[in-house]
């Protein structure tokens, strides 16, 4: 297992251990977070990738002022229709205690990346609301997130300075922490690439695997050979008779699968025993973050039927052992390229996991895929 994957799984475990205090501090989910929950529950074609785009845009992140000197960890809440201000839930820490303070900040006081982010949120929100309007209105409880990528610093932000209470970014400076803000391109890249540097929100030099991403692919055969993955798969049955998946020596896949199972069990509890909604959101975010850290696969696949269109399920020849199944979803951003693939012709597809089936009746590996365009030395390419 690569260092990046070990770090991400360790951070996911840390995140779960921190959920209890985080839930009480976070209180209720914000309106953008509730929209994510509803969209993630939607069965409309393309809702999964759109939900993940939305989550990455509105999640807790570093916000910086125009000078770049003052930075805070905050969750997006809303913005002025005329783009004059943005409302954030700013994380404040004092010792072991943490809380969120809502603050409205003039947009022109923030950096260019932050201003562009708010405008991007406004654009994507129209897509989110349109898709929700087209689907069922009873979205229900928060669901599982898709293939997320979040920065490591958002699990346990460093403590803020004592007695700093300014409503703006000044006075909420993250003490002693050289955290870099991310550009809009970097934020979007977190969903649509396997660039480890983008995942961590750091300069490329600080992520060794970013120098030669194909090294990870070569060192883990299951990433480029589906048969290697299938050979690791087996299952047993729990006390309720439900299949429980085993991923053999692939510890990173097993860990994410268990996170999905835990989330599903939390959601199935009776209302009186179920964690509060904010807790479920935090648990879902942790699950999606860990799953995003699995990175890409490139498998040879033969299509058995034409691809219907963007977001459609792909009929294919991958055959895992029972009770596993594999579902491939056509990446909406690469819809045109699927039309060039002849049925019955082997083709290499690059994909990212959106689920390992921990919440399903039977283990189902779900991936969003597109035709692979690189060579041996370009195992990870930005779409």
Order of alpha helices (4+ residues) and beta strands (2+ residues): alpha-alpha-alpha-alpha-beta-beta-beta-beta-alpha-alpha-alpha-alpha-alpha-beta-beta-alpha-alpha-beta-beta-beta-alpha-beta-beta
